[in-house]
């Protein structure tokens, strides 16, 4: 056999290392890292557990963590080995036990070509051999991981020999994980059984039954696999290798080693040493030449594949089997997402442009409550302190409340000295307006006078339907730290729950005043942030439960932002959560905490939610926001009892400031400052068309019914962010790059068969919302994203930024209809079926 060569790149990261190998062989071994082998030239025999695979050019195979494997080179060849750091990969994918199915030989799949392309892209950057391309290299590595996650990541199954331990057997899975984590220690059957609350005989029985091996045999195999790795790749004494890998003494190591390899460890090391010396001698003169030849072969291979990589993958039409939906299974539900909309700072609501937009929201969507704050701000001029006594002027407050009531919007008032703030980034905000300090007595007198005034003006029946949310400066994550009108979110240090006594006292005083005058009004708080969860939330609620005055509702903010996470070797500069179901999981945490404290029946209101609180992120203007809104609303329907889900924010006028001269500035509103409807607006409009009876919901659809024979089917194709997105600060992606940050751009084919509907003639109306229909960002880009738009051009965009609509009639027979849809990425589609006349 010719010499073996391994060449490693200087740009390897702690997440992934790359080795180019030729004529390499090794004994069966195991390691914690996940390994992927990719063939460039020739052949390679790879053994994984008891399976043998023969790799040829462009074949690849993945070896999972702790799997026994070896490879054997018979002839001249060239291949690349990727090692992924298990801990870092597990942290990135937010999954404890990683198991991939990735094998182009035994299990060819449609995504194989995608993996080949991204591997080749990664190797092309690798070939540059310098640190100047580190970020580019890492970006491709994360793209590779993203494809693995979407297509190859499975629920953890422990494979041993020809046996598979199914993931449902959690106890055995935990035992296997325990052995893998502690194989270096002296593990006994008694210890394993005791830690997992089973008897020794039962442990032996289930382990042998499901793995085909005794615990002792399996433990020795693990120890041996790691020891072989060290024998081959280190200069440690054999005795030290034996002890470090869990063998009690050298004789035990020698015995087990000989049983498996018919060779003593010292003989194997001598053999490997002689082979290494021979290879070193052979390659001293030709090492550079061999390396250059290996890289020349790799470069030639990549060049030959470059044309293929530049060709788009052929889309094969997917044949989708229709999922059957039986109409008889149905239940009523409440449209909790349209009960509350945030409209912003009180003084802004007196703006005629904003009032016009709020009126439009009510006409086409129809919210129940409007949330705002700053009602008693300095710019509302509610206090006159020119004389020795304080007098009150509620003229501006009247204008605001009159407008809301006229538009059938009930006030949801956030009380307290909360300023008007605009989040430019997660680390920096503008403070536009402030509220002067008042004593607690001044606040109580003002509030009492205001409530009595409102009862006189609007009647007690109206005011008792209002909500009052008591704001806390020490809990709000965006106003806790202030320095020169800039707030640094990463500097926030959340206080222990015992330090919230000041808030509890303020809450008690405010609620007492409100309830004395308007007993049926709802009073709650305190706008809990997304980071105040787990034990902190439990402690806070537990203390609140002991207070004399209890809240009528708990209010929370839900933005998928993860702050102060443990530092990762990946230069992650984006605090957006990688969890696509963040809101669902947070609501589960909150409901669990409420139940634990005895607050199970407490009304829960999400008073703010969005993909980000930042108001300078063009993501808000994309079609992605439509699918994001629909996904989260459908995903949480009937999952966790939530009374209100208050979208942040109604209009971009709220965030209009000196740096927002363009048509779009990344504001969080449903409408642009010019009144153009965004995809997020259209998403709410389509959701508004749904019926009040839930028929069925699934991963990408919702079926509802209205009275009579009227049905609505809502489809969506949501795409989450890819890992390269997290390499850049949130909101830093330019206008043209907004659709390059997602896990894939694949269309989605859906088919539902509605069974049990009446036969007859139906009118079917189809609404389609995607990048071509209803997307202001895409239409603006067609204009060259110019900032000096004329009035007629803005009006043109206002008219064309609407979803596609098609109407047709169809005869339904056999009480069944099939609705097929092919959705582009981020697309939302609604079918409305209305029976025109029934067959008798």
WOVENLIN-V985837 format. One line per field, one symbol per residue. ss: DSSP state (H for helix, E for strand, - for the rest). A space follows every 50 residues. Layout:
ss = ???
This chain:
ss = ----EEEE-------EEEEEEE---EEEE----EEEEEEEE--EEEEE-- EEEEE----EEEE-----EEEE-----EEEEEEE-HHHHHHHH-----EE --E--------HHHHHHHHHHHHHHH----HHHHHHHHHHHHHHHHHHHH HHEE---EEE--EEE----HHHHHHHHHHHHH------HHHHHHH----H HHHHHHHHHHH---HHHHHHHHHHHHHHHHHHH----HHHHHHH-----H HHHHHHHHHHH---HHHHHHHHHHHHHHHHHHHH--HHHHHHHHHHHHHH HHHHHHHHHH------------EEEE----EE---HHH-EEEEEEHHHHH -HHHHHHHHHHHHH----EEEEE----HHH--EE------EE--HHHHHH HHHHHH---EEEEEE----EEEE-----EEEEE------HHHHHHHHHHH HHHHHHHH-HHHH---EEEE------------E--E--HHH-----HHHH HHHHHHHHHHHHHHHHH----EEEEEEE------HHHHHHHHHHH----- --EEEEEEE-E--------------E-----HHHHHHHHHHHHHHHH--- --EEEEEEEE-------HHHH--HHHHHHHHHHHH--------EEEE--- EHHHH---------------E-----E-HHHHHHHHHH----EEEEEE-- EEEEEE---EEEEEEE----E-HHHHH-------HHH----E-----EEE EEEEE----EEEEEEEEEEE--E--HHHHHHH--------HHHHHHHHHH ---EEEEEEEEEE--EEEEEEEE----EEEEEEEEEEE--
